[in-house]
Amino acid sequence: MKCMSGWSRRRQATAYWMILPAVAAMLLVHYIPMLWGFYISMHDVNLFTMVDWMNAPFVGFRNFVDGFNPATTTGARALKALQNITVYSVVTISAGYVIGLAVALLLNQEFVGRTFMRGLILLPYITPDCVAFNVWKFIFQSRIGILNRYLVQWNLVTEPPIWLVGPPALWAVTIASVWKGWPFAALILLAALQKIPPELYEAARVDGANAWQQFVMITMPQLRTVSVMLILMSILWNFNAFNQFFIMLGRDPGTAAEVPSTLILREAFTNLKYGIGSALSIVLMLILLAITTVYLYVLRGTAGAEEV
Amino acid sequence: MKTHKTRIRSVKALKQILVYLAVVLVALVVLVPYAWMISGSFKETLELQSSDVTIPELRPSWIPRNPTLRNYRDVNRTVPMLRYFKHSIIISFGTMIACTLLALPAAYALSRFNFRGRGVYTVSVLATQMLPGILFLIPYYLIFTTISQRTGILLRDTYGGMIFTYTSFALPFSIVMLRSYFNGIPLEIDEQAMIDGCTQLRALWTVIVPLATPGIVAVAIYAFIMAWNEVLFASVLTGRSTRTVAIGIMDYVTATGANWGGMMAACIVISIPVLVLFTSMQRYIVEGLIAGATKG
């Protein structure tokens, strides 16, 4: 954008006035609480010190050490939670991406009812979390759920599995999350597919490239930038996942399906150990920061750096 | 020659059949949970409670044995759903208005002015999106408590506190979304307006806002839906007087009793505002989402 030098100073002032309300709101809600979060993580804020938490005793990094000490219940659970969220994220993101891409390619074909289908696939995405995951909770009910009906009826299992307790719970939540998550990937990838110039495919056909070669040599490279952003956003969202676990499994999902968000919530608001809860959430943030940095760094190392 | 042509035609036909099969499969995967939700909402409590996957006669079925409207009629009987609904409406509308009013000038400034600190500000807007919500929740809760103690202003479990919270959380993405919409409006239009004697602010109000209405509406609806659906903050910061539908709906199925029929009916009822808002402005929201996600 050109900067008009004559009244640029006045324009600067106008610009600052215009962003001021938004900056103020974000300072109050994001940055100041975040600084207090660091403060709390270094202090022993608990049931007893909570009333006057700003003067709680300083404990340095003890909350961080305690929070991840495998000898304590919290520490063992924190490590398990990190492991669980990694498994959950890897499966949810890859499945979501592959299904999203497949459906995007499908919806990019010519067929009757294409517009309708494009609207239809958005349904899971726009359905409120509290609705979608409660319905999935109903589907996964052991005795009255529709899933177990078919598993039993088709003799795939002898005893109806109890999905929402113990190790299967993580998979039940993962399945529900994939169902909820893939439409967003499909939406973004479809928009990107439609921006690929058709001439590229025509040129490839003239050169005798078959469908698979076209996909590998044209489609995938053209989707690269969008895929990078999409996967990065999915990592951030999924590592912070809370709603699906809280709604389907409740306040305490059990060790086998514990994830950082549910653990931190309980540690702070049920066990009233705010210091440890804050320390854990800061570690979660640092992990996300590290993943983002490494991810962007690795991608910058490969081709197409300036696009990222 | 002729056989070659027919072969090409039959390959094409086969491809078409495969495409339609795949489309049907996708539609089924999307719709099955909704079918189960709708079917459950018309089932009698007795049928739901007595069904058992291991006994063939009592298997849960898609078609309710004795379809009933009782779940809808009694939606407010055991759980004060209408009250939750009212709380959600107030909080979501408040968030929508506050968020749009704050995002509008900020997005316009980011799109039109080349001020110092613009890059830093844009990055900080985007960075807040990646931070875990839970990171803010603990300090938030404690700060709210302290403010209430010192000044007597209640923020926890009040509309003001919830609207303030949700506005700030919807704000970053709203700004990004709206900025990319403004970027699509040619700069010459502002310049034209200013040559005609408008100040920059008047140009924004009289020329740009009407042009950007679809983008603004998309942002407003995004903010509304975000507040309507939020679970984490609502689970801690709302109480008796502001409990939203997203949390309230869990009252149907508790340790002491499971009213799945009631819950499914409530699920349908609380999806309606979101579905109506979304479908009415689908095109703009989808464009905004794509822009916000990819051009950020």
Interface residues (C-beta under 8 A of the other chain):
Chain A: M1 C3 S8 R11 Q12 T14 A15 Y16 W17 M18 I19 P21 A22 V23 A25 M26 L28 V29 H30 P33 M34 W36 G37 Y39 I40 V45 M50 V51 W53 M54 V103 L106 Q109 F111 G113 M117 G119 L120 I121 L122 L123 P124 I126 T127 P128 D129 C130 V131 A132 N134 V135 W136 K137 F138 I139 Q141 S142 R143 I144 G145 I146 N148 R149 L151 V152 Q153 P160 W179 P183 F184 L187 I188 A191 A192 T225 V226 M229 L230 M233 L236 F239 N240 F242 N243 F246 I247 P260 S261 I264 L265 A268 F269 Y274 G277 S278 S281 I282 L284 M285 L288 L289 T292
Chain B: Q16 V19 Y20 A22 V23 V26 A27 V29 V30 L31 P33 Y34 W36 M37 G40 L48 Q49 S51 D52 V53 T54 P56 R59 P60 W62 L101 L102 A103 P105 A106 Y108 A109 L110 R112 F113 N114 F115 R116 R118 Y121 S124 V125 T128 Q129 M130 L131 P132 G133 I134 L135 F136 L137 I138 P139 Y140 Y141 L142 I143 T145 T146 Q149 F164 T165 T167 S168 F169 L171 P172 I175 L187 Q200 L201 I225 W228 N229 V231 L232 S235 V236 V245 A246 I247 I249 M250 V253 W260 M263 M264 C267 I270 S271 V274 L275 F278 T279 Q282 V286 L289 I290 A293 T294 G296
